[in-house]
Amino acid sequence: MKATAGFTLIELLIALVLMGLLMLLVLGGLSVGGRGWEAGERYQQQQAEQYQLQQVLRGLLAQAQNLRVRSTEGEVLLAFQGEPDRLTFVAPGRAGDARTALYWYRLQQDEQADGHRLVLLARAYRAGEPVDWTRLFEAESAASGAEPVVSERHELMALASRQPVLGYQAPNDAADALLRSEWRNEPRLPRRVEVALSGESTAPAWPTLAVALDEYSHALRRRQP
């Protein structure tokens, strides 16, 4: 009687081990691919959020108002104070709609327990109100009889090791002229404001935000026949 050919126990065990190794390789590849896909989606989401943030800032900065305010010392100043790392200005409460109420805004870096963040402070603009630049967004004392200031704080993005760097172009400067690092106590608004981030980060790159102020584009249209 002829014996039927078959697998020995050792051959069966070897086949099972090889199949197990193959499954491990397949699952490992799927895991790496899944993590790569998730990282790509996070990166795309961060880029989309940065784009939306830049659009909001562009709309507000472009509508900076050419207003005069009086300081607490009685000095008449432009309602626009630009520093290398922060900017205070007045603009409509809704970007793109000049008919809405005016607000004070301050773009600056804040230090939090989990790191630095780019924030936007906002509060209602009051015509004729004496301005103290250092306490502009602090609640006024009820004992003074003034209506308390209601300020808002909007966290825009985590900065990690990056720093905000602002630049200002004078109205009469050439387009390729070096930007000024400050715009304080000036008689006119700057023609252009740039917001950049310096330093290294694993977050998507922040393209320099260059905003031409509407004040000058409106003036140009008025001069045209």
Contacts in CASP RR format, 6 or more apart in sequence:
PFRMAT RR
TARGET T0000
AUTHOR 0000-0000-0000
METHOD contacts of the structure
MODEL  1
MKATAGFTLIELLIALVLMGLLMLLVLGGLSVGGRGWEAGERYQQQQAEQ
YQLQQVLRGLLAQAQNLRVRSTEGEVLLAFQGEPDRLTFVAPGRAGDART
ALYWYRLQQDEQADGHRLVLLARAYRAGEPVDWTRLFEAESAASGAEPVV
SERHELMALASRQPVLGYQAPNDAADALLRSEWRNEPRLPRRVEVALSGE
STAPAWPTLAVALDEYSHALRRRQP
7 15 0 8 1.000
43 204 0 8 1.000
46 203 0 8 1.000
46 204 0 8 1.000
47 204 0 8 1.000
49 157 0 8 1.000
50 157 0 8 1.000
50 204 0 8 1.000
50 206 0 8 1.000
53 156 0 8 1.000
53 157 0 8 1.000
54 207 0 8 1.000
54 209 0 8 1.000
56 95 0 8 1.000
57 107 0 8 1.000
57 120 0 8 1.000
57 156 0 8 1.000
57 195 0 8 1.000
57 209 0 8 1.000
57 211 0 8 1.000
58 95 0 8 1.000
58 209 0 8 1.000
58 211 0 8 1.000
59 91 0 8 1.000
59 95 0 8 1.000
59 96 0 8 1.000
59 211 0 8 1.000
60 91 0 8 1.000
60 95 0 8 1.000
60 105 0 8 1.000
61 87 0 8 1.000
61 89 0 8 1.000
61 91 0 8 1.000
61 193 0 8 1.000
61 195 0 8 1.000
61 211 0 8 1.000
61 213 0 8 1.000
62 211 0 8 1.000
62 212 0 8 1.000
62 213 0 8 1.000
62 214 0 8 1.000
63 91 0 8 1.000
63 92 0 8 1.000
63 95 0 8 1.000
63 96 0 8 1.000
63 98 0 8 1.000
63 214 0 8 1.000
64 80 0 8 1.000
64 89 0 8 1.000
64 90 0 8 1.000
64 91 0 8 1.000
64 189 0 8 1.000
64 193 0 8 1.000
64 213 0 8 1.000
64 214 0 8 1.000
64 215 0 8 1.000
65 79 0 8 1.000
65 89 0 8 1.000
65 90 0 8 1.000
65 91 0 8 1.000
65 102 0 8 1.000
66 78 0 8 1.000
66 188 0 8 1.000
66 189 0 8 1.000
66 215 0 8 1.000
67 78 0 8 1.000
67 79 0 8 1.000
67 90 0 8 1.000
67 102 0 8 1.000
68 76 0 8 1.000
68 77 0 8 1.000
68 78 0 8 1.000
68 79 0 8 1.000
69 76 0 8 1.000
69 77 0 8 1.000
69 78 0 8 1.000
69 79 0 8 1.000
69 128 0 8 1.000
69 129 0 8 1.000
69 131 0 8 1.000
70 76 0 8 1.000
70 77 0 8 1.000
70 128 0 8 1.000
70 130 0 8 1.000
70 131 0 8 1.000
71 77 0 8 1.000
71 130 0 8 1.000
71 131 0 8 1.000
71 132 0 8 1.000
71 133 0 8 1.000
72 130 0 8 1.000
72 131 0 8 1.000
72 132 0 8 1.000
74 130 0 8 1.000
77 131 0 8 1.000
77 185 0 8 1.000
78 185 0 8 1.000
78 186 0 8 1.000
78 187 0 8 1.000
78 188 0 8 1.000
78 189 0 8 1.000
79 89 0 8 1.000
79 90 0 8 1.000
79 104 0 8 1.000
79 125 0 8 1.000
79 131 0 8 1.000
80 88 0 8 1.000
80 89 0 8 1.000
80 90 0 8 1.000
80 183 0 8 1.000
80 186 0 8 1.000
80 189 0 8 1.000
80 190 0 8 1.000
81 87 0 8 1.000
81 88 0 8 1.000
81 89 0 8 1.000
81 133 0 8 1.000
81 183 0 8 1.000
81 184 0 8 1.000
81 185 0 8 1.000
82 88 0 8 1.000
82 89 0 8 1.000
82 166 0 8 1.000
82 168 0 8 1.000
82 182 0 8 1.000
82 183 0 8 1.000
82 184 0 8 1.000
83 166 0 8 1.000
83 181 0 8 1.000
83 182 0 8 1.000
83 184 0 8 1.000
84 165 0 8 1.000
84 166 0 8 1.000
84 167 0 8 1.000
84 181 0 8 1.000
84 182 0 8 1.000
85 108 0 8 1.000
85 109 0 8 1.000
85 163 0 8 1.000
85 164 0 8 1.000
85 165 0 8 1.000
85 166 0 8 1.000
86 106 0 8 1.000
86 107 0 8 1.000
86 108 0 8 1.000
86 109 0 8 1.000
86 164 0 8 1.000
86 166 0 8 1.000
87 106 0 8 1.000
87 107 0 8 1.000
87 108 0 8 1.000
87 166 0 8 1.000
87 193 0 8 1.000
88 104 0 8 1.000
88 105 0 8 1.000
88 106 0 8 1.000
88 133 0 8 1.000
88 136 0 8 1.000
89 104 0 8 1.000
89 105 0 8 1.000
90 102 0 8 1.000
90 103 0 8 1.000
90 104 0 8 1.000
90 105 0 8 1.000
90 125 0 8 1.000
91 102 0 8 1.000
91 103 0 8 1.000
91 105 0 8 1.000
92 98 0 8 1.000
92 99 0 8 1.000
92 100 0 8 1.000
92 101 0 8 1.000
92 102 0 8 1.000
92 103 0 8 1.000
93 100 0 8 1.000
93 101 0 8 1.000
93 102 0 8 1.000
93 103 0 8 1.000
93 122 0 8 1.000
94 100 0 8 1.000
101 124 0 8 1.000
101 125 0 8 1.000
102 124 0 8 1.000
102 125 0 8 1.000
103 122 0 8 1.000
103 123 0 8 1.000
103 124 0 8 1.000
103 125 0 8 1.000
104 121 0 8 1.000
104 122 0 8 1.000
104 123 0 8 1.000
104 124 0 8 1.000
104 125 0 8 1.000
104 136 0 8 1.000
104 137 0 8 1.000
105 120 0 8 1.000
105 121 0 8 1.000
105 122 0 8 1.000
106 120 0 8 1.000
106 121 0 8 1.000
106 122 0 8 1.000
106 136 0 8 1.000
106 137 0 8 1.000
107 118 0 8 1.000
107 119 0 8 1.000
107 120 0 8 1.000
107 164 0 8 1.000
107 166 0 8 1.000
107 195 0 8 1.000
108 118 0 8 1.000
108 119 0 8 1.000
108 121 0 8 1.000
108 164 0 8 1.000
109 116 0 8 1.000
109 117 0 8 1.000
109 118 0 8 1.000
109 119 0 8 1.000
109 159 0 8 1.000
109 163 0 8 1.000
109 164 0 8 1.000
110 116 0 8 1.000
110 117 0 8 1.000
110 119 0 8 1.000
114 158 0 8 1.000
115 158 0 8 1.000
115 159 0 8 1.000
115 160 0 8 1.000
116 158 0 8 1.000
116 159 0 8 1.000
116 160 0 8 1.000
116 162 0 8 1.000
116 163 0 8 1.000
117 155 0 8 1.000
117 156 0 8 1.000
117 157 0 8 1.000
117 158 0 8 1.000
117 159 0 8 1.000
118 155 0 8 1.000
118 156 0 8 1.000
118 157 0 8 1.000
118 159 0 8 1.000
118 164 0 8 1.000
119 153 0 8 1.000
119 154 0 8 1.000
119 155 0 8 1.000
119 156 0 8 1.000
120 153 0 8 1.000
120 154 0 8 1.000
120 156 0 8 1.000
121 137 0 8 1.000
121 151 0 8 1.000
121 152 0 8 1.000
121 153 0 8 1.000
121 154 0 8 1.000
122 151 0 8 1.000
122 152 0 8 1.000
122 154 0 8 1.000
123 136 0 8 1.000
123 137 0 8 1.000
123 149 0 8 1.000
123 150 0 8 1.000
123 151 0 8 1.000
123 152 0 8 1.000
124 149 0 8 1.000
124 150 0 8 1.000
137 149 0 8 1.000
137 151 0 8 1.000
138 149 0 8 1.000
138 151 0 8 1.000
139 148 0 8 1.000
139 149 0 8 1.000
139 150 0 8 1.000
139 151 0 8 1.000
140 146 0 8 1.000
140 147 0 8 1.000
140 148 0 8 1.000
140 149 0 8 1.000
142 148 0 8 1.000
157 203 0 8 1.000
158 203 0 8 1.000
159 197 0 8 1.000
159 201 0 8 1.000
160 201 0 8 1.000
160 202 0 8 1.000
160 203 0 8 1.000
161 199 0 8 1.000
161 200 0 8 1.000
161 201 0 8 1.000
162 197 0 8 1.000
162 198 0 8 1.000
162 199 0 8 1.000
162 200 0 8 1.000
162 201 0 8 1.000
162 206 0 8 1.000
163 197 0 8 1.000
163 198 0 8 1.000
163 199 0 8 1.000
164 195 0 8 1.000
164 196 0 8 1.000
164 197 0 8 1.000
165 195 0 8 1.000
165 196 0 8 1.000
165 197 0 8 1.000
165 198 0 8 1.000
166 181 0 8 1.000
166 193 0 8 1.000
166 194 0 8 1.000
166 195 0 8 1.000
166 196 0 8 1.000
167 179 0 8 1.000
167 180 0 8 1.000
167 181 0 8 1.000
167 183 0 8 1.000
167 193 0 8 1.000
167 194 0 8 1.000
167 195 0 8 1.000
167 196 0 8 1.000
168 179 0 8 1.000
168 180 0 8 1.000
168 181 0 8 1.000
168 182 0 8 1.000
168 183 0 8 1.000
168 190 0 8 1.000
168 192 0 8 1.000
168 193 0 8 1.000
168 194 0 8 1.000
169 175 0 8 1.000
169 177 0 8 1.000
169 179 0 8 1.000
169 180 0 8 1.000
169 190 0 8 1.000
169 191 0 8 1.000
169 192 0 8 1.000
169 193 0 8 1.000
169 194 0 8 1.000
170 177 0 8 1.000
170 180 0 8 1.000
170 190 0 8 1.000
170 191 0 8 1.000
171 188 0 8 1.000
171 189 0 8 1.000
171 190 0 8 1.000
171 191 0 8 1.000
171 216 0 8 1.000
173 191 0 8 1.000
179 192 0 8 1.000
179 194 0 8 1.000
180 190 0 8 1.000
183 190 0 8 1.000
189 213 0 8 1.000
189 215 0 8 1.000
189 216 0 8 1.000
190 213 0 8 1.000
191 212 0 8 1.000
191 213 0 8 1.000
191 216 0 8 1.000
192 210 0 8 1.000
192 211 0 8 1.000
192 212 0 8 1.000
192 213 0 8 1.000
193 210 0 8 1.000
193 211 0 8 1.000
193 213 0 8 1.000
194 208 0 8 1.000
194 209 0 8 1.000
194 210 0 8 1.000
194 211 0 8 1.000
195 208 0 8 1.000
195 209 0 8 1.000
195 211 0 8 1.000
196 206 0 8 1.000
196 208 0 8 1.000
196 209 0 8 1.000
197 206 0 8 1.000
END
